[in-house]
Every structure is written in C-alpha cells, then in structure tokens.
Amino acid sequence: MLNAFENKVAGFIRAEKLFEQAGGILAAVSGGADSAALVRLLHRLIRHGAVKAELSIGHVNHKLRGKMSDGDERFVVETGNRLELGVYTCSVDVRDYARNNKASIETAGRLLRVDALAEMAKACGCTTVVTAHHADDNAETVIHRLLRGTGYRGLGGIRPARTLQSAVGKMTFASPLLCVTRSEILAYCKENGISWRHDHTNDDFAHTRNRIRHLLLPVLRKESVSDPTAQLLALSQTTQRLFTRIERDVDRLCAEIITDKGPSRVVMDRRAFGRLGDLVAVELTRQVLVEIGCGLRNLTQAHYRNILRLTRGESPHKLSLPDGTIMSAGREILCFEKNPAGARAEPVTPASKPPVIGGRTGFDGYVIETTLLDAAACNVEKFKANKDSSVEWFDYDKLILPLIVRKRRAGDRFAPLGMANEKKVGKFLTAARIDSESRKGIVIIADTEKIIWVAPVRCAASTAVCSATKRILEIRLR
C-alpha cells in the first residue's frame, strides 16, 4: 500500500502525464538524498501499478571529488543491486571540458551530465530520464534567474517534463518530485530507512545556488507570511501555462512564416513575422537561433530588442549576434544565418550622434525619441510611479545644448541620481551589478559639459526635474 508521500507524487505524475508514452525510464541517481528517495519511490510506484514502465538507474561520475566521487558510484551500484535494477554508469572529465570550452565547472557538469544520461537512456532503451528536482530546487532556479535577468520562459522554472538536446539527439527529462519539498523528501528517507551520500560541495558558498539555498531562502521563509517555495512554484506553474500557449502559437504559425530552412540558415517572411506579438516573435526567434546553433547563454534582452527593431525598420539592415550568427533584413525576408561566408561584424553606429530635439534619432540599435513638455501640465509623481527604465525626464533649462548620444568611453564620470558624489561610470555599473553583456547595450547621453543619462540604467542628479522646473525634456529609448 502506498503512503501519503507516494500517493502525492503518483497524483502529480498522472496530472502531468509524465510517463504515459514511456516504455522505459532511467532514474538519474547521484547518491544524494533526493535521488536515493526518487529511485526507491519509482520502484514502489511501479510495483503497485501506479506507474507502468521499466525502471533502470543511471549514474554520472564527475570525477570532481576524488575517492568520494568513486564512493558515490559504488553506493549507486549497490542500491541498484538491492532493488534488482539495471545500473548504467559513466565517468566524465568536467574540469577538462570546462577548461577547453571556457565554461564554469557548474555549466560543464550540467552539459556533460545531460549528454551522458541521454546516451545511457538510449543504450538501455529508455525514452525518459527522470531527475530528482523538487519544489525547493525550482525556487532556487527562479531566484537565480531573476538575479541574472530573465523573461517569461525563465520564470517558468523547472518544467515537469522538457525535451533537451543532447549529443545523441533529443531526450525527454521528467521531474516527478516537483510537487514535494526537500523536507518532505528527507522525512520520507528517514521513515523508510533510505540511506544516502552527502556531497560537501553543496555546502560551498562560492556557488550562487548554494548561497540562495542556505542564506537567502531561509531569510525569505522567516520574513514571509506564506512559504516562498510554494509561492514560487505557483508562479512557475502559471508562467508555464502562459508559455505553453506561446509555444502552441509558434508551432501553428511556423509554416506560414518560415519559408526556407537549412542546418545553419533560416529564412522568414518579414511581413508575417512583423504581425506577431512580441512574446510570440521572441520565442520563434529563440527557437530559430537554437536550430542553427547560436548559443542562448550569450543572448541578452538587448539582442532580442534589437532583432524586433530591425524587423520593424528601426535599425540597420544587418545585425551581428553571438556565435558568428548574422541576422539580415530585406524588403520581403528575414534571414538568420550561422557563420555565413564572408560575414563580418556589422559596424552598428558612428562614434556619436546628436539627438533631434522633438524628433527621433537612430543610434546603436535604439530609436531615441525626445519630446519637450510644459512642466505645469505634467504630473511628476505619477510619471515616476509608472515609468520604466527606457524613459527619463530632465529639466530642460539645466541642459547645456546641444546633446550628444554616444557609447561609453574610458574614464567617463557622472553624478548618479540618489548618490551624493560623482562616480566613474564603470564602477557605478559594477556596484549596480550590471553584467558584461547588459553593458554592451548601454549608451551615454550628455550635454556639452556632463553626462545626463547612463541609459537605460540611471540618470544624473544635476539635471533632475524639481519643483522649480518649467520645461521638461522627455527622452525615451525604443
């Protein structure tokens, strides 16, 4: 008979239809408490008919902890033998891969692990790899993405089932423990005499995820009225439903928008693409870039924003993207191409340009709109409450015209609004935790004497609107 924990997970598996098409499933078992509980749970669910699939175990030895890593592998093999399950193991050289591919240890480990698990699953005839991600892992993932900057797709957290590309092709990865927390899993282990191995690297605060787990989440739990893990899970589930609708729209519209497709080149109908809403257009673009081999890790919101501008005729006809990818716009078509013959980086902008007061000026992929306003007719407080980072108001009579828009220069300094002293722009951006990719999208707007806006991050204090302001210059980035 199944207990309450097992019934809860079985209900989640049914609701998400995780294993309906799975003839065989490979449980990814590291030896830790979560995966030790996962394999025992799946074994029991199969025995009681709650899951209809053949179960095998897969273990990846990352060779990062010497004898302890080898001990984890022996523990997993012994676990499989006790449960009379097939066990597949392999070793990967994470440090070597990280060094050769200029990746972090965490990124290298994740990429090699996906490839290894997919290869083991394929070798033993399994169609799904099952991981032990739980609700707390999802909370950490969402917070981590928020700290880096993310969109709707990132807010969806860990999907119950997702298809990942691997060295042996596409593979389904499922996470049936997303409906339970780490504390519930530990209680299940203790109640059922399940032993596990402890990985001391999970306690190392050098890793952002561990700081979120051990420092930030406990504070959030203490200070929150309701459990933040449950709140973030609900947010993820709502966002996943929204994103599923976006994906369906993309699938439905692909045939009429994509006119030609090859291994490293995709051509789309420009007018049809231009009719798409921003969310659908960005997701279609993301899928196209993945298909032609443009890595998503180096793509920023600024890249997607510039892609949308180009399609609407608001920027140059070519755009350089990461990994040697070029997007070009003709009158009728849009073309995304990886490493096209003879491609070279597009010179995006001149060194500087004077924005037209009361008009529109194109610079560095942005369209800069300026509007002169009568301060007496403006509600400053309402503007501050509703504005986003793409627009600022300035006291027009404090400006020493003409204005100039340009890229950052070494030694740039300004007095940021809200700060008492002048700062170097570079040090200000570091203190504001603006990452290197986001910095590429920053432009400087200055008058003849000083910087008035490090756009779109912070404006200067010297030209801020105040109660004595008579004329307001609105500057907006599009």
N, C-alpha and C positions, 0 to 999 in steps of 0.2 A: 504493500500500500504506500502511495506517495505521501510525503509530508507537506506542510503548508508552503515551504520554500520551493519544493519541487513542483507543486501544483501551480504556483505563481509563475514560474519560468515556463512551464508547459503551456499555460494560457497565453503568455506573451508569444511563444513560438507559433501557436495556432493563429493568433490575431495578426501576426506579421507574415504568416505563410512562409516561414523561413526554410523549411525542409520539404516542401511539397514535391519538388522536382529532383530532390537529391537522392540518388541511389546509394551513394557512399559519402560519408563526411569525415574529414580529417580534423581532429581536435589539435590545435596548436598549444602544446604544453611546455612551458618553460621550467616548471618545477615549483613556481611560487604558489601562494595560497589560492589565488584566483583561478589559475589554470588547473591546479590539483582538484579544486571543487568542481570545475567545469567538466572534466573528464569523468569523475565519479557520477555527477548529475546526469550527463548524457547516457552513461552506461545504464543507470537505473531507469531513465525515461524510455530507453529502447526495450529494456527487459519487461516493462509494464505496458508496452504498446502505445505510449504517449507520443513517441517519435518512431517513424518507420524508416530506418536507414541502417546501413552497416557502418560501424564506427572503427576508425583507426586513429593512431596517435602520431603526430609529427613534432620533432624537436630540432631546433637550430642552435648549435653551439657556436656562440660568437667569439670564443677564444679571447675574451677581454679580461677574465678574472683567473686565469691560470688553472690551478688544481680545482678551484671552486667551480669553474665552468664545467670541467670534466665530471665533477661530483654531481652537478645538476643533471648531466646527461645520463649518468648511471642511475640516478634516482628515477628519472622518467622511464627508462627501460624497465626497471624493477616494478614500477607502477603498472605499466602495460602488461607485464608478465603476470602480475597478481590478478588483473582483470581479464586475462586471456585475450588481449587485444594485440593486433599487429602494430609494431612500433617502427617508425622510419626516422632516422637521424641523419644530419649532415653538419659539417663544420664550414664556417665562412671566415675569411680574414678581413674583419671590419676595419682595422687600422690601415691596412694596405690600401683598401678601396677608398677610404676617406682621404688618404694622402694623395693617391693618384688622381682622384676626381675633385680635389679641393672642397670636400664636404665635411660637415661636422660628424663626430662619431655617432650621434643620435640619428642623423639623416642616413648615413652609410648603413648603420644597423637595420634601419627600417626598410630601406630599398633591398638589401641583400636578403632580409628575412622574408619579404613578400615573394621574391623570386624563388627562394629555397622551398617555402611552404607550397607554392603553386606547383613547383616541379615534383615535390613528393606526392601531392594530391593527384596529379596527373599519372604518376607512376603506379599508384595503388588503385586507380580507377575511381577516385572521389571527385565529385563535382562541386563540393563546397568545402572551404576551410573555415573552421569555427574558432573564433577568438574569445578570450575571457574578458573583453572590455565590459565594464559595468557603469552604473549611473555616475559614480564619482569620477571615473575616467572621462566621461562625457563632460562633466562640469569643468574639469581641468582643461580639456580640449577647447571648450568655448571661451573660457577666460584667456587661455594662451593666445587664441586667435584674435580676441578683442584687443589684447595688448599689442599685437603685431599690426593690427588693422585688418578688417575682414568685411565681407559682404554677406548677402543672404545665404549663399552656399556655405560659407564658413560658420554662420550662426546655427546651421543645421546640426553641427556637432558630428557625432558618430552615428551613421545610419545603421539600422538593424541589419540590413543586407546591402552590400555595394559590390560593384564589379570593378576590379583593379587590373590594370595592365601589368603583365609580368614578362619575364624572358621567354616563357613558354606559351604566351598568349593570355587571353582574358580569363580571370578566375573569380568566382563569387566568394566573398568573405562575409560571414554572418556573425553577429554578436548577440546571442540569446540572453546574456546576463545584464543587458542594459536596463532591465526593469528592477534590478536589485542593487543595493549599495554594498560597499566594501564591508561595513559592519555586519550586514546580513550574511555575506559570504563567509566571514570569519566565524560567525556563530554556527553556520552550517558545518564548517570544518570541525569545530570543536565538538558539536553534538554527535558527529558521525565518525569521530576518531580519524579524520583525514590529516595526515602529516604533510608538511611542505618544506621547501628550501627558502632561505632568506637571502636576497641579493642586496648587499650593503650599498651598491651604487644608487639604489632607490632612496637612500638617506643623504646623498651628497647634494648640498645646497648650491653647488656650482651650476646645476641644471635648473633652468627656469621652471620646468614642470614640477620638480621636487619642491621648489620654494612655494609654488602655488598650492601644492598638496599639503605641505607641513606647516606653512606660515600663514598664507592668505586665507585659504578655505576655513581653517579653524576660527579665525577672527570674524569672517563673514557669518559663520554659524552662530557665533556668540552674540553678534550685533544684530542679526536679522530676526524679524518676527516669525518668519517661516523658514524652512530648510532651503538654503540656496541651491543644494544639489537637485532637489525636486523642482524648484523654480526654473533652473537652467535646463533640466530635462524637458519640462513643459514647453519652454521657449524653443528648444531644438525640434521637438515634435511638430509644433505649429509651423516653424520655418520649413521643415522637411515637406510638409503638406503643400505649402506655397511653392516650394522649389520643384516638387513633383509636377505641379500644374505648368510651371515654366518649361520643364523638360518635355512634357507632352506637346506643348505648343511648338517647341523647337522641332521635335520629331515630325509633327504634322506639316510644318512649313518648309522643311529641308528640301523637299522635292521641287518646290516652285522657286526657291531662292538659289540653291547651288546648281550651277549649270555645267560645271566640269570639275572632276576630282582626280587627283593622282597621289602618289606616295608623298610628294613634297610640295604639292601645289593644289590650291582650291580656288575656284572662280565662282563668284556670286553675282546675281542680278542686283545692280546698285539700287534701282528704284524700289524693288521688292524689299530689300534689306532696310532701306530708309523708312519704310512704312511700319517697321517693327517698333514696339515699345522698347525702352532702354533695357529692362530686365531680360527680355527675350533676346534682344540683339547682343547683349554682353554674353549670355550663356551660349548662343550659337557661335559667337567669336571664340569663346573659350574652347568649345568642342573642336572647332576647326583647327585652332592652334595646337591642341593636343594631337590631333590626327597627323599633322605634318611634322611633329617632333619639336615644337617650340616649348621649352620647359616653362611651367607655370610659376615656378618659385621666384623667378626674376621679373615677373609681370606685376605691375602695380596698378592702382586705380588710375593714376595719371595716364598709363598706356591705354587703358580701356576708354578713358575720357577722350584722348586724342584720336583713337580709332573712330569713335562716334562723330567727332568734329569733322574728320576727314570725309566721312560718308555724306555729311551734310554741306560740303563745300566750304567749310570754315577754316581749312588749314591746307598745307601743301599737298601736292598730288601723290607724294610718296612718304612713307613713314617707316623708320627703322625700329624694329622690335628686337627683344633679346634672342640670343642663339642664332644670329645671322638670318633672321626672318624679316622679310620686306613686305609691307602692305602697300599696294598701289591702287589708285582710283582713276578709272577712265570715265568717259561720259556715260557708258552703259553698264560697266562691270566694276567689281572689286576683286582684287587678286591678292591672296596670301601665299607667299612662296618662301620655302626654306632654302637658304644658300643659293639663290638664283645666280646663274653665270654672269659674271661681270658686275655683280651687285656691290655697291659701296655705300657707306653711311650717307644718308641724306643731310646736306647742310640745312639744319632746321631754321635757323634765324640769322639775321645780321647781329653784330655785337650789341646794338641798342636801337631804340626806335622811339620817337616822340608820340605819345598817345594823343589822339584828337579830342579836344575838349568838346563835349556834346556830341560825340560820334563813336565809331567803332574802329579798333586798330588790331590787326592780327600780329601776334608775336609768340614764338616758341610753342605753337600748337594751341595757344589761347586766343580767344577774341576778347579784347579789353574794351568794355563799354564805359563811357563817362557821361554823367548827367549832372547839370548844375541845378540845385534846388534852393528854394526860399526856405530858410530855417523856420520862419514863423508858421509855415504851413506843414511842418514836419513834426511827428511825434518821435522824439529821440529814444525814449524809454521803450516804446513799442518796437521800434526798429532793433534795438539791442536784444530784446527778448526773443524776436522771431528770426533774426539774421542767421546765416551760416557763414562758413569761413571764406566763401567765394566773393563776398561783398563787404565793403567798408565805407564809412562816411568820414570826410575830412573837412576841417574849417578852411574854406576856400581862401579867405583873406590872410591866412597864415602861410600859405604856399608862396614860394618864390619861383614863378614860372620862367621858362617852360618846364614841363615834366618830362621825364625820360623813363622808359622801361628797358631793362637790361638783365643779363644773367649776373650771378654773384661774382665778385672779384675778391682776390686775396686781400685781407686787411679791412674789408667792409665793417663798419661800426654803425650802430644806431641805438637810440634810447627807447626800448620797448614800452608800450603802454602797460602800466601796472608795476613798473620797476623804477627804482629811484635813480639808477646810474646807467650811463651808456655802456654797451657791451659789444664785443666782437660778434658779428652775425654767426660765425661758425660755432663759437662757444655757446651762444644762445640756443642754437638748433640742437646742440648736444644736450644741454640742460633740459630742453623741451622733448627729448627723446625722439627726434625726427630721424628716421633711419636713412641710410645712404641712398636707397632707391627713391624715397619720397623727396629727398633733397634735389634730385635731378629735375623735379617739376616746379621748383621754386624760382620765382622771378623777383627782381628788385624794382620797385617804383620809387623814384626820387625826384625832388625838385633840384634847383641849381646848387643848393647848399647841403642837402641832407637826404637820407633815406626816410621815406614816409611810410613804406609798407614792405615788409618781407612777406610777399604774397605766395600762398594764401594762409600764412601762419600767424603773423602778428603785425599790427600797425604801430607807428611811433607815437609817443606821448605828446610830442611838440605840436602836432597838427590835429590833435583830437578835438572833436566837437564839444563845446561847453555852453553854458547859459548865455554867454555874450556873443555866440556865433550868429552871424547874419546870413551868410551864404554857405551852403553845403555842397561839396563835390562828392558825388557818389561814384565809386569805381567798382566795377563788377567784372569778375573773370568768368568766361563761359568756355 
